[in-house]
Amino acid sequence: MERDYPIKLLEKALKTYSPSGREQELATLLKGEMKALGFRNVQLDKAGNVHGEVGGGSPTVMLCGHMDTVPGWIPVRFENGRLHGRGAVDAKSALVAMIVAASLLELEDISGRVLMVGVVDEERSSRGIRQLVDDGLKVDYAIFGEPSGVRNITFAYRGRLNFKVTCKTEAGHVGAQHLHRNAVEEAYGLWSRLKMFFKAKESPHGIFYSPTPIITGIRSEGGGFGVVPDECTVNVDLRLPPTLRCHEALQIVKKLVEEYGREKTGVSVELKVLDMVEPYVADRKSRLIRALKDSIREVLGVSAKLIKKTGTGDMNIFGASLGVPVATYGPGNSRLSHTKDEYIEVEEFLASIKVYKRTLERLLRPEN
């Protein structure tokens, strides 16, 4: 394989715009590349995930990256050793690096199988990874491609409770606003109560151990010029520490919403859950994480740092459902994720390929 092939493939992937729900073109591109690289059983499942295999037998290591990005096109360009584009960090660099690393394995020297999967919809509801779980996929190890930075391994993520609350009132004339409840103001009052409750639960040990809600959308119905608004919906993303399970957080939210509704005459309040993902902490002493640490030391000459992330990833869902050793690893500075100037350092991207490859060799070809 030519040295610039991985860079060219990454450039192709970045030029293929794939926000959540529009991954098909990228899936077709990767399917063709994987076939050309010698992957077996390359196919798309009913969710639109692309699968391919290298090797055979046991154990099975799954490499899983996501094809989707957040919306917002960024022109793809090289500049000062960096490749810019939407998904350069989150997380097409990891996805392409995984594909290349698996293709470089010498099959006669390994015993086992690599299952490469590019999943859809990670940035929204994780429909792709849920499809793998629903299909009863069986693997022995799983590595998820997200920007940890090449010297770091992510072993823990917070959970997520997404919900929306809607306040409804009776519309009225703005000139008589003292006689009517304003649905927008009532929704804001409810949000303030939720925010203050969880603010009081902040941990002295930092944000990872704290529940943190944020408004992700507001929609007002009715109202208009001269009319008091009679409906307002607030979407909330509540991130959960490992000590707070989704059902526990939901009971807290339900109680706060119900209390608010009882206190407010002329206001009806509705709560709807949109999504739930449990917090997840992987076993830091697993053979998988040891293999990653050893590979980072060999390739980069540094000791790997185990890190916790304040976001949520597909690792949460898969690790909790299958109970197998999991870890998240990939090139890139996560602070650039979802920003208007995503870029990846090309040398870091290339180094991650070597780390993935050596990790696979350690897991599939035990060294004495």
Buried (B, 14 or more C-beta within 10 A) or exposed (E): EEEEEBBEBBBBBBEBBBBBBBBBEBBEBBBEBBEEBEBEEBEBBEBBBBBBBBBEEEBBBBBBBBBBBBEEEBEBEEEEEBBBBBBBBBBBBBBBBBBBBBBBBEEEEBEBBBBBBBBBBBBBBBBBBBBBBEEEBEBBBBBBBBBBBBBBBBBBBBBBBBBBBBBBBEBBEBEEEEEBBBBBBBBBBBBEBBBEBBEEEBEEEEBBBBBBBEBEEBEBBBBEEEBBBBBBBBBBBBBBBBEBBBEEBBEBBEEBBEEBBEEBEEBEBEBEEBBBBBBBEBEEEBBBBBBBBBBBBEBBEEEBEBBBBBBBBBBBBBBBBBEBBBBBBBBBBBEBBBBEEBBBBBEBBBBBBBBBBBBBBBBBEEEE
